[in-house]
Amino acid sequence: MEILNAFLNGYFKQKNAETGRSMVEMLGVLAVIGVLSIGGIYGYTFAMDKYRANDIVYEVNLRATGVWHKYQEQPMQYRSITTHI
């Protein structure tokens, strides 16, 4: 019984000890997450803007060269602009 009491006393003393993260550590983690999120949003926006700009340039080139009408008349399975230039 003494061994059990000694074990339980030691167990509860360890349980009551303050363990875990401090407020400063949690604020640091939140700051890192915020910086990474802002960077990801910026990168995504940049990539989408570049995609839209490239898509516009591609369509302008198709219309300027007159390939647009030929491209539209092809069957779906052969709609690869690179094989019919």
BELVENBEL-V873020 format. One record per backbone hydrogen bond with DSSP energy under -1.0 kcal/mol. CO is the residue of the C=O (numbers start at 1). NH is the residue of the N-H. E is the energy in kcal/mol with one decimal. If there is no record, write none. Layout:
{{CO & NH & E} {CO & NH & E}}
This chain:
{{1 & 5 & -2.6} {2 & 6 & -2.6} {3 & 7 & -2.5} {4 & 8 & -2.8} {5 & 9 & -2.6} {6 & 10 & -2.1} {7 & 11 & -2.6} {8 & 12 & -2.7} {9 & 13 & -1.9} {10 & 14 & -1.8} {11 & 15 & -2.0} {12 & 16 & -1.9} {22 & 26 & -2.0} {23 & 27 & -2.4} {24 & 28 & -2.1} {25 & 29 & -2.3} {26 & 30 & -2.4} {27 & 31 & -2.1} {28 & 32 & -2.2} {29 & 33 & -2.5} {30 & 34 & -2.4} {31 & 35 & -2.3} {32 & 36 & -2.5} {33 & 37 & -2.3} {34 & 38 & -2.4} {35 & 39 & -2.2} {36 & 40 & -2.2} {37 & 41 & -2.5} {38 & 42 & -2.4} {39 & 43 & -2.4} {40 & 44 & -2.5} {41 & 45 & -2.5} {42 & 46 & -2.5} {43 & 47 & -2.4} {44 & 48 & -2.4} {45 & 49 & -2.4} {46 & 50 & -2.3} {47 & 51 & -2.4} {48 & 52 & -2.5} {49 & 53 & -2.3} {50 & 54 & -2.5} {51 & 55 & -2.4} {52 & 56 & -2.1} {53 & 57 & -2.3} {54 & 58 & -2.3} {55 & 59 & -2.3} {56 & 60 & -2.5} {57 & 61 & -2.3} {58 & 62 & -2.1} {59 & 63 & -2.4} {60 & 64 & -2.7} {61 & 65 & -1.9} {62 & 67 & -1.1} {62 & 68 & -1.4} {67 & 71 & -2.8} {68 & 72 & -2.1} {69 & 73 & -1.4} {75 & 78 & -1.5} {76 & 79 & -1.3} {78 & 80 & -2.0} {80 & 83 & -1.2}}
